[in-house]
Amino acid sequence: MFQRGRGVARKNELERERAERVYQMAQRAALVLSEISATDEIVRQICFLGAFGGSEAADGRSVGKAAGIMYGFKDVLTLSELVCCGVALCFVAEKSSTSRCFLSVLAIRSPFANLEACLGVLAEYAGECAAEAARSFRVFSAWALSFVYIGVFGAIQLEMHWRKASANLRRKSVHVGMFLYYSLFPWKVVHVQTAGLLGGFLLLPRVAKTCSRAGIEVREESVFRAFLSEKDRRGVVSHVLLLSVCLSLLELLSENRGRFLFTISSVCIIDSVASFFPRDKNSNKSVRGSMAGAVCASVVLYCLGVEYPAVFYFLLGAAECTTEINDNITLPIIAYFLTSGAI
């Protein structure tokens, strides 16, 4: 028994050493990044502080899982984005109430993951939710209404496609539609549906490889051609990042709907409004658009009964027009930090 205790202690010590090594490597990687903005540096430091600081610091096992998951995105994300996402993933996994399902969904894209096991965990969770809906008419009604909403939203997207609406309009209408979706339906419904949709998107590269072996050409770019932006130069990733962020925030803020809506408004409202303004000279952002988005977000959330200081919205607007990292990553991280009581 004494030897077994020594073995457990040694194992814990090795995990701590591994976490420390990974942390130091990530810090060095962040330091060698060239031409980074102050906003992006703040985001990285927030991620490191959240994942490796405090009483719930990530252990070696969490870091290892996060590294394996992020490996699947190495070809479509920059080094800076990989660092931020990986460290934020450690933070979410430590605090998540359903971390097994959360990590299994994100691991679908990783070449190191057991695909059958990942899909099995997701299917088990979906089955539990379906059983709950069968026992409660109220839950069943919420599920039914959510599918009606998704169907209507899909019909609107088809109409926009037939009318040849711009890619930006179609893409940002998805953002706004997602915000309405998350504000209308219960946590359990949107959580399992977001996990399922994200899992389906992450499965596409594997499906494409299988089809190519059978002589059928299927490419992500062709599937999402109508929604691509300059952020997808390295590969189709924007939709995955958006859903991953929403799923992560659902994990973290299941008990605080107002804070959740404020955090996703940074992407779904502020960024969406800003994209329709002319870009500033020598920039791919618009200061006026970002500030207009901040005002719109504050008005919408106030109407929903969510009140935060006006300065929070304008800080998010300032971050939107200064970040060089994909704003689907930076804006939610900053919004989460602003509402954490850390300032």
C-alpha positions as CSV (number, residue, x, y, z in Angstrom):
1,M,0.0,0.0,0.0
2,F,2.9,2.3,0.8
3,Q,4.5,1.6,-2.6
4,R,1.2,2.3,-4.3
5,G,1.0,5.7,-2.6
6,R,4.5,6.4,-3.7
7,G,3.6,5.5,-7.2
8,V,0.6,7.8,-7.2
9,A,2.7,10.7,-5.9
10,R,5.4,10.0,-8.5
11,K,2.7,10.0,-11.2
12,N,1.3,13.4,-10.0
13,E,4.8,14.8,-9.9
14,L,5.5,13.7,-13.5
15,E,2.2,15.3,-14.6
16,R,3.1,18.6,-12.9
17,E,6.6,18.6,-14.6
18,R,5.0,17.9,-18.0
19,A,2.5,20.7,-17.5
20,E,5.4,23.1,-16.6
21,R,7.4,22.1,-19.7
22,V,4.4,22.6,-22.0
23,Y,3.7,25.9,-20.4
24,Q,7.3,27.1,-20.8
25,M,7.3,25.9,-24.5
26,A,4.0,27.8,-25.1
27,Q,5.4,30.9,-23.5
28,R,8.5,30.7,-25.7
29,A,6.3,30.2,-28.8
30,A,4.3,33.3,-27.9
31,L,7.5,35.3,-27.4
32,V,8.9,34.5,-30.9
33,L,5.8,35.7,-32.7
34,S,6.5,38.8,-34.8
35,E,4.4,41.9,-35.2
36,I,1.8,41.2,-32.6
37,S,-0.7,43.8,-31.5
38,A,-1.1,44.8,-27.9
39,T,-4.6,43.4,-27.9
40,D,-3.4,40.0,-29.0
41,E,-0.7,40.0,-26.3
42,I,-3.3,40.8,-23.7
43,V,-5.4,37.9,-24.9
44,R,-2.5,35.5,-24.7
45,Q,-1.7,36.6,-21.1
46,I,-5.4,36.2,-20.1
47,C,-5.3,32.6,-21.5
48,F,-2.1,31.7,-19.6
49,L,-3.4,33.3,-16.4
50,G,-6.7,31.5,-16.6
51,A,-5.3,28.0,-17.4
52,F,-2.1,28.0,-15.3
53,G,-2.8,30.4,-12.5
54,G,-4.9,30.0,-9.4
55,S,-6.1,27.0,-7.5
56,E,-7.6,25.2,-10.5
57,A,-4.5,25.2,-12.7
58,A,-4.4,22.8,-15.6
59,D,-2.5,19.5,-15.0
60,G,-0.4,17.5,-17.3
61,R,-3.2,15.3,-18.4
62,S,-5.4,18.3,-19.5
63,V,-2.4,19.9,-21.3
64,G,-1.7,16.6,-23.1
65,K,-5.3,16.3,-24.3
66,A,-5.4,19.9,-25.4
67,A,-2.2,19.5,-27.4
68,G,-3.6,16.4,-29.1
69,I,-6.8,18.2,-30.0
70,M,-5.0,21.3,-31.3
71,Y,-2.7,19.2,-33.5
72,G,-5.7,18.6,-35.7
73,F,-5.8,22.3,-36.4
74,K,-2.1,22.9,-37.1
75,D,-2.6,23.5,-40.8
76,V,-5.5,25.9,-40.6
77,L,-4.5,28.1,-37.6
78,T,-1.5,30.4,-37.0
79,L,0.9,29.7,-34.2
80,S,-0.6,32.5,-32.2
81,E,-4.1,31.2,-32.7
82,L,-3.0,27.6,-31.7
83,V,-1.4,28.9,-28.5
84,C,-4.5,30.9,-27.5
85,C,-6.9,28.1,-28.4
86,G,-4.9,25.4,-26.7
87,V,-4.4,27.2,-23.4
88,A,-8.1,28.3,-23.4
89,L,-9.1,24.7,-24.0
90,C,-7.2,23.6,-20.9
91,F,-9.0,26.3,-18.9
92,V,-12.5,25.2,-20.2
93,A,-11.7,21.5,-19.6
94,E,-10.8,22.1,-16.0
95,K,-14.1,24.0,-15.3
96,S,-16.5,22.1,-17.5
97,S,-19.4,20.2,-16.0
98,T,-19.5,17.9,-19.1
99,S,-15.9,17.9,-20.0
100,R,-16.0,14.3,-21.3
101,C,-18.5,15.2,-24.0
102,F,-16.8,18.6,-24.7
103,L,-13.3,17.1,-25.2
104,S,-14.7,14.2,-27.2
105,V,-16.4,16.5,-29.7
106,L,-13.3,18.6,-30.2
107,A,-11.1,15.6,-30.5
108,I,-13.0,14.3,-33.6
109,R,-10.6,16.2,-35.9
110,S,-7.4,15.0,-34.1
111,P,-5.6,12.1,-35.8
112,F,-4.7,10.7,-32.4
113,A,-8.3,10.3,-31.3
114,N,-10.4,7.2,-31.4
115,L,-13.2,8.3,-33.7
116,E,-15.6,5.6,-32.6
117,A,-15.1,6.4,-28.9
118,C,-15.6,10.2,-29.6
119,L,-18.8,9.6,-31.5
120,G,-20.0,7.1,-28.9
121,V,-19.7,9.7,-26.1
122,L,-21.6,12.2,-28.2
123,A,-24.3,9.7,-29.1
124,E,-24.6,8.7,-25.4
125,Y,-25.1,12.3,-24.4
126,A,-27.6,12.9,-27.2
127,G,-29.5,9.8,-26.1
128,E,-29.7,11.1,-22.5
129,C,-31.1,14.4,-23.7
130,A,-33.6,12.7,-26.0
131,A,-34.8,10.5,-23.1
132,E,-35.3,13.6,-21.0
133,A,-37.3,15.2,-23.7
134,A,-39.5,12.1,-23.9
135,R,-40.3,12.3,-20.2
136,S,-41.1,16.1,-20.1
137,F,-43.6,17.8,-22.4
138,R,-41.9,21.2,-21.6
139,V,-38.5,19.9,-22.7
140,F,-40.1,18.2,-25.8
141,S,-41.7,21.5,-26.8
142,A,-38.4,23.3,-26.5
143,W,-36.8,20.8,-28.8
144,A,-39.6,21.0,-31.3
145,L,-39.5,24.8,-31.4
146,S,-35.8,24.8,-31.8
147,F,-36.1,22.5,-34.9
148,V,-38.8,24.9,-36.3
149,Y,-36.4,27.8,-35.8
150,I,-33.5,26.0,-37.5
151,G,-35.8,25.1,-40.4
152,V,-37.0,28.7,-40.9
153,F,-33.4,29.9,-40.6
154,G,-32.3,27.4,-43.2
155,A,-35.1,28.5,-45.5
156,I,-33.9,32.1,-45.1
157,Q,-30.3,31.1,-46.0
158,L,-31.6,29.3,-49.1
159,E,-33.5,32.4,-50.2
160,M,-30.4,34.5,-49.7
161,H,-28.5,32.0,-51.8
162,W,-31.0,32.1,-54.6
163,R,-31.0,35.9,-54.6
164,K,-27.2,35.8,-54.7
165,A,-26.7,37.8,-51.5
166,S,-23.1,38.7,-50.7
167,A,-21.0,36.3,-48.8
168,N,-20.6,38.8,-45.9
169,L,-24.3,39.2,-45.6
170,R,-24.9,35.5,-45.5
171,R,-22.1,34.9,-43.1
172,K,-23.1,37.6,-40.6
173,S,-26.8,36.7,-40.8
174,V,-25.6,33.3,-39.4
175,H,-23.9,35.1,-36.5
176,V,-27.0,37.1,-35.7
177,G,-29.2,34.0,-36.1
178,M,-27.0,32.1,-33.7
179,F,-27.3,34.9,-31.1
180,L,-31.2,34.8,-31.4
181,Y,-31.1,31.0,-31.2
182,Y,-29.0,31.0,-28.0
183,S,-31.2,33.7,-26.4
184,L,-34.4,31.8,-27.1
185,F,-33.9,28.2,-26.1
186,P,-32.9,26.4,-22.9
187,W,-29.3,25.5,-22.1
188,K,-29.6,21.7,-22.5
189,V,-31.2,22.0,-25.9
190,V,-28.7,24.4,-27.4
191,H,-25.8,22.6,-25.8
192,V,-26.4,19.2,-27.3
193,Q,-27.4,20.7,-30.7
194,T,-24.2,22.8,-30.8
195,A,-22.1,19.8,-29.8
196,G,-23.7,17.7,-32.5
197,L,-23.4,20.4,-35.2
198,L,-19.7,21.0,-34.3
199,G,-19.0,17.3,-34.3
200,G,-20.5,17.0,-37.8
201,F,-18.3,19.9,-39.1
202,L,-15.2,18.4,-37.5
203,L,-16.0,15.1,-39.1
204,L,-16.0,16.5,-42.6
205,P,-12.3,16.2,-43.3
206,R,-12.4,12.5,-42.4
207,V,-15.4,12.0,-44.6
208,A,-13.6,13.9,-47.5
209,K,-10.6,11.5,-47.1
210,T,-12.8,8.5,-47.2
211,C,-14.7,9.7,-50.3
212,S,-11.4,10.5,-52.1
213,R,-10.3,6.9,-51.6
214,A,-13.5,5.9,-53.3
215,G,-12.8,8.2,-56.2
216,I,-15.4,10.9,-55.0
217,E,-14.0,14.4,-54.7
218,V,-15.5,16.2,-51.7
219,R,-13.8,19.4,-50.3
220,E,-14.7,21.5,-47.3
221,E,-14.2,24.6,-49.4
222,S,-16.9,23.6,-51.9
223,V,-19.3,22.8,-49.0
224,F,-18.9,26.2,-47.3
225,R,-18.0,28.2,-50.4
226,A,-20.8,30.7,-49.8
227,F,-19.6,31.5,-46.3
228,L,-15.8,31.8,-46.7
229,S,-13.9,34.9,-45.8
230,E,-10.3,36.1,-45.7
231,K,-10.0,34.3,-42.3
232,D,-10.2,31.0,-44.2
233,R,-7.1,31.4,-46.3
234,R,-5.3,28.6,-44.6
235,G,-8.4,26.3,-44.6
236,V,-12.1,26.4,-43.7
237,V,-12.0,27.2,-40.0
238,S,-14.2,30.2,-39.1
239,H,-17.4,28.1,-38.6
240,V,-15.5,25.6,-36.5
241,L,-14.0,28.4,-34.3
242,L,-17.4,30.1,-33.9
243,L,-19.2,26.9,-32.8
244,S,-16.2,25.9,-30.6
245,V,-16.4,29.2,-28.8
246,C,-20.1,28.9,-28.3
247,L,-19.8,25.4,-27.0
248,S,-16.9,26.4,-24.6
249,L,-19.0,29.3,-23.3
250,L,-22.0,27.0,-22.8
251,E,-19.7,24.8,-20.7
252,L,-18.4,27.7,-18.6
253,L,-21.5,29.8,-18.2
254,S,-24.4,27.3,-18.0
255,E,-25.7,29.1,-14.8
256,N,-25.3,32.7,-16.1
257,R,-27.3,33.3,-19.2
258,G,-26.8,37.1,-19.1
259,R,-23.0,36.7,-19.0
260,F,-23.1,34.1,-21.8
261,L,-25.2,36.4,-24.1
262,F,-22.8,39.3,-23.4
263,T,-19.8,37.2,-24.3
264,I,-21.2,35.9,-27.6
265,S,-22.5,39.3,-28.5
266,S,-18.8,40.3,-29.0
267,V,-18.8,38.0,-32.1
268,C,-22.4,37.8,-33.1
269,I,-23.3,41.5,-32.9
270,I,-20.2,43.7,-32.6
271,D,-18.2,41.9,-35.2
272,S,-21.2,41.5,-37.5
273,V,-22.1,45.2,-37.5
274,A,-18.5,46.3,-37.9
275,S,-18.2,44.2,-41.1
276,F,-20.7,46.3,-43.0
277,F,-18.7,49.6,-42.6
278,P,-16.0,50.6,-45.0
279,R,-12.5,49.6,-43.8
280,D,-10.1,52.3,-42.6
281,K,-7.2,53.2,-44.7
282,N,-4.3,50.7,-44.5
283,S,-6.4,48.5,-42.3
284,N,-8.8,45.6,-42.6
285,K,-10.9,46.9,-39.8
286,S,-13.3,49.9,-39.2
287,V,-13.1,51.9,-36.0
288,R,-16.5,53.5,-36.7
289,G,-18.0,50.0,-37.5
290,S,-16.5,48.6,-34.3
291,M,-18.0,51.4,-32.2
292,A,-21.3,51.1,-33.9
293,G,-21.3,47.4,-33.2
294,A,-20.6,48.1,-29.5
295,V,-23.6,50.5,-29.4
296,C,-25.9,47.9,-31.1
297,A,-24.8,45.2,-28.7
298,S,-25.4,47.3,-25.6
299,V,-28.9,48.2,-26.9
300,V,-29.9,44.6,-27.8
301,L,-28.6,43.2,-24.5
302,Y,-30.4,46.0,-22.5
303,C,-33.6,45.0,-24.2
304,L,-33.0,41.4,-23.1
305,G,-32.5,42.5,-19.5
306,V,-28.7,42.1,-19.6
307,E,-26.8,45.1,-18.2
308,Y,-23.1,45.7,-18.2
309,P,-21.1,48.9,-18.0
310,A,-21.0,50.8,-21.3
311,V,-17.2,50.8,-21.2
312,F,-17.2,47.0,-21.5
313,Y,-18.9,47.2,-24.9
314,F,-16.5,49.9,-26.1
315,L,-13.5,47.9,-24.9
316,L,-14.7,45.0,-27.0
317,G,-15.2,47.4,-30.0
318,A,-11.6,48.6,-29.5
319,A,-10.4,45.0,-29.4
320,E,-12.3,44.2,-32.5
321,C,-10.6,46.8,-34.6
322,T,-7.1,46.2,-33.3
323,T,-6.7,42.4,-33.1
324,E,-4.7,40.5,-35.7
325,I,-5.7,37.1,-34.4
326,N,-9.0,35.7,-35.6
327,D,-11.6,37.7,-33.7
328,N,-13.7,34.6,-33.2
329,I,-11.0,33.8,-30.7
330,T,-9.9,37.1,-29.2
331,L,-13.3,38.8,-28.6
332,P,-15.0,36.1,-26.5
333,I,-11.8,35.7,-24.4
334,I,-11.7,39.4,-23.6
335,A,-15.5,39.5,-23.0
336,Y,-15.2,36.6,-20.6
337,F,-12.3,38.3,-18.8
338,L,-14.2,41.6,-18.5
339,T,-17.1,39.9,-16.8
340,S,-15.1,37.7,-14.5
341,G,-14.7,40.3,-11.8
342,A,-10.9,40.4,-12.4
343,I,-10.9,44.1,-13.1
